Amino acid sequence: MARILVTGSSGGLGFNAATELASRGHEVVVHARRSSRRPAEGAAPWLGAVFGDLADLDQTRDVAEQAAAFGRFDAVIHNAGALRPPDAVPVNIVAPYALTALMDKPGRLIYLSSSMHRGGSTDLRGLGSGRASYGDSKLWVTALALAVAARWPGTTSHAVDPGWVPTRMGGAGAPDDLAAGHETQAWLATHPDVEPATGGYWYHRRTQLPDANARDQRFQAQLLAALEAHTGIPLG
């Protein structure tokens, strides 16, 4: 059985993924902004929980320290997300980068992207100002996933578009299937035979071609350099 951390798992897709994985017997560590939002356990208990607001870099560092108490993870699902500035940049890209850089390298990394990454900008000035759009942040986290896949041969790394699903963030009128929204993440975290093994961009268990900017190695390098300068944390 795998040991898995799911960020942003107090509700929505993160909670659904964590619940499914725990029900299969995996050791799941959940995450919420504060202890009062710890997700309730279903039929299977959590291995544990970590707490911290991922919009705050100091609290993100603390989340990494809390996670270290559980040892090395087999998989980390970077599910936490925010729709609007000023939280979109720190939650959607800075926190996944910082946690990736600070934690022991897991066997598998899964980053939540969006189809809106295709309209994102490569202008990284929004990283420092926090005024970048949701689409920008999702382009950047997709590029991060592909950059990690190329740089860490012992760790698989994928980006997932869960679809526009009726969660609190997606809204009640979202047209995609809520159940299908978390299945790809859970599958990538545990399935023994994923193809491609790393560097995939997934939608409902099928790979798609992400935006060309996310695949651009020069942009990936620029993004990593900007994230290191912004956080003071090297990827390693």
PADRENSE-100675 format. One record per residue (C-alpha): residue in three letters; x, y, z. Coordinates in pm, whole numbers, plus 50000, padded with zeros to 5 digits. Layout:
BEGIN
ALAXYZ/...
# end
This chain:
BEGIN
MET500005000050000/ALA501175035449923/ARG501675065150155/ILE500085095349988/LEU499745132350073/VAL496805151149920/THR496875188849957/GLY493645208349970/SER491695177950086/SER489175193650323/GLY486575192250044/GLY485955188649673/LEU488275168849448/GLY490995165849710/PHE488635150949965/ASN487185127249706/ALA490635115449599/ALA491785111049959/THR488635091850050/GLU488935068449754/LEU492615061549823/ALA492005055050193/SER489115031950113/ARG491525011049903/GLY493785006750204/HIS496405033150123/GLU497955054450398/VAL496605089150329/VAL497715121650488/VAL495215149550432/HIS495785187050436/ALA493645216650534/ARG494295253550595/ARG493655249750968/SER492895222051214/SER489215231851240/ARG488855221750873/ARG490335186950915/PRO488255164750685/ALA486035139150849/GLU487035102950805/GLY484845078750619/ALA484985040950645/ALA488795042150642/PRO490835064850873/TRP493505089150762/LEU497125081850848/GLY497275117850966/ALA496795154250874/VAL498895185350812/PHE497685221050839/GLY498675254350690/ASP497565281550452/LEU499355275450123/ALA498835311750026/ASP501515319650286/LEU505065307950212/ASP506035304950579/GLN503025282850646/THR503855262650334/ARG507315256450476/ASP505655244950798/VAL503405221150605/ALA506535205550453/GLU507995201050802/GLN504775185350929/ALA504725161850631/ALA508325151150701/ALA507155135351027/PHE505385108550822/GLY508545098950633/ARG508945097050258/PHE505735096450057/ASP505115072949769/ALA502995099749602/VAL502005135949653/ILE498885149949487/HIS499145187849466/ASN495415193849458/ALA495015226649650/GLY493855255049429/ALA492615290749427/LEU490635307449152/ARG491465344349183/PRO494335367749267/PRO496015373349500/ASP495795336849612/ALA495975320249269/VAL499745324349231/PRO500865313849582/VAL498455284549608/ASN498525271549251/ILE502225274049169/VAL504405287449454/ALA503185262049711/PRO503515231749480/TYR507015242949389/ALA508025249249750/LEU506615216449877/THR508255197549591/ALA511615213549668/LEU511415210150048/MET510045174950087/ASP511895142350030/LYS511475132449667/PRO508415109749645/GLY507955081949397/ARG505175100649217/LEU504075136749182/ILE500695147749049/TYR499935184448990/LEU496445198048924/SER496285218148604/SER493305230748402/SER492285234548039/MET492595271948111/HIS496375267748113/ARG496165270847735/GLY495365307747771/GLY498065314448029/SER500855339647988/THR504595333047999/ASP505165367748148/LEU506585358048486/ARG506395393048631/GLY503015382648768/LEU504745357148988/GLY506245384249207/SER503295407949197/GLY500675381049263/ARG498495396248992/ALA498735367448749/SER495515350448642/TYR494265315748720/GLY495175305348365/ASP498705318748409/SER499185298948730/LYS497925267248566/LEU500265271448269/TRP503125275348514/VAL502225245048725/THR501885224148409/ALA505365235448304/LEU506595227048655/ALA505225191748629/LEU506965186248297/ALA510205202048420/VAL510295179048723/ALA509625149048499/ALA512705158048292/ARG514955165848588/TRP514145138848844/PRO514605104548686/GLY513645086049005/THR510305103849041/THR507405103348798/SER505615136348748/HIS502315143648575/ALA499825172048530/VAL496085165448539/ASP493145185248405/PRO490255173448626/GLY487675190948412/TRP485255218448506/VAL483445200648784/PRO480735211949031/THR482865218249337/ARG482795249549553/MET485405264849322/GLY483875251948999/GLY480325262249084/ALA477085242749085/GLY476575247148710/ALA479895231748604/PRO479245206448327/ASP481865179248388/ASP481485147348592/LEU482405152748957/ALA483225115949011/ALA485575115148713/GLY487245146848838/HIS489365129049099/GLU489805094448947/THR492815102548729/GLN494785116649022/ALA494095086049237/TRP494975062948948/LEU498255080848870/ALA499215079449237/THR498905041749264/HIS498595023248934/PRO501665001848852/ASP501485006048472/VAL500975041948362/GLU501975050748008/PRO503705074347958/ALA505425066848287/THR506225103548344/GLY505685137548187/GLY502045132448091/TYR499235157848074/TRP496035139148154/TYR492295143748124/HIS490075115348240/ARG492875089448216/ARG493805099447863/THR496825119947768/GLN496505152347578/LEU499095175747432/PRO499535205147670/ASP500165240647554/ALA503445244647368/ASN504695269647624/ALA504405243547900/ARG506575220247690/ASP509175247047610/GLN512345237847798/ARG513575273747791/PHE510395285747958/GLN510615257448211/ALA514125268548303/GLN513015304948331/LEU510105294448553/LEU512295273948787/ALA514775302648816/ALA511965327148892/LEU510455304049153/GLU513805298949322/ALA514395336549330/HIS510885342849462/THR511005316649739/GLY514705313749816/ILE514295276049778/PRO516275257149510/LEU514565227549345/GLY517625205349373/
# end
